Amino acid sequence: MLLLFIEYYDNNCLIQKVKNISIYLENNVLLHKICKRYEISKRII
């Protein structure tokens, strides 16, 4: 099981913190368009 934790800030729509970079979220494209401050916790089996 892999834990993905991403802190996303609206600052220039950049990702501040990325853990487990080996697996990148495809939703990133969506996140870039949303550009809002929130945290995403995803569990991948």
C-alpha positions as CSV (number, residue, x, y, z in Angstrom):
1,M,0.0,0.0,0.0
2,L,1.3,3.4,-0.9
3,L,0.4,6.6,0.8
4,L,0.2,9.8,-1.3
5,F,0.1,13.1,0.4
6,I,0.0,16.3,-1.5
7,E,-0.3,19.9,-0.2
8,Y,-1.6,22.0,-3.0
9,Y,-1.5,25.8,-2.8
10,D,-3.1,28.4,-5.0
11,N,0.3,30.2,-5.1
12,N,1.0,30.1,-8.8
13,C,-0.7,26.8,-8.8
14,L,2.4,25.0,-7.6
15,I,2.7,21.9,-5.6
16,Q,4.5,22.6,-2.3
17,K,4.9,19.1,-1.0
18,V,4.9,15.8,-2.7
19,K,5.6,12.5,-1.0
20,N,6.0,9.3,-3.0
21,I,7.0,11.1,-6.2
22,S,7.4,7.7,-7.8
23,I,3.7,7.7,-8.4
24,Y,2.3,11.0,-9.7
25,L,-1.3,11.8,-9.6
26,E,-3.0,12.0,-13.0
27,N,-5.4,14.4,-11.3
28,N,-2.6,16.9,-11.3
29,V,-3.9,18.4,-14.6
30,L,-7.3,18.9,-13.0
31,L,-5.7,20.4,-9.8
32,H,-3.8,22.9,-11.9
33,K,-7.1,24.2,-13.3
34,I,-8.7,24.3,-9.9
35,C,-5.8,26.1,-8.3
36,K,-7.2,26.2,-4.7
37,R,-5.7,25.5,-1.4
38,Y,-6.5,22.0,-0.1
39,E,-4.9,18.7,0.9
40,I,-5.2,15.4,-0.8
41,S,-4.7,12.1,0.8
42,K,-4.9,9.1,-1.5
43,R,-4.3,5.5,-0.8
44,I,-3.1,3.2,-3.6
45,I,-3.1,-0.5,-3.2
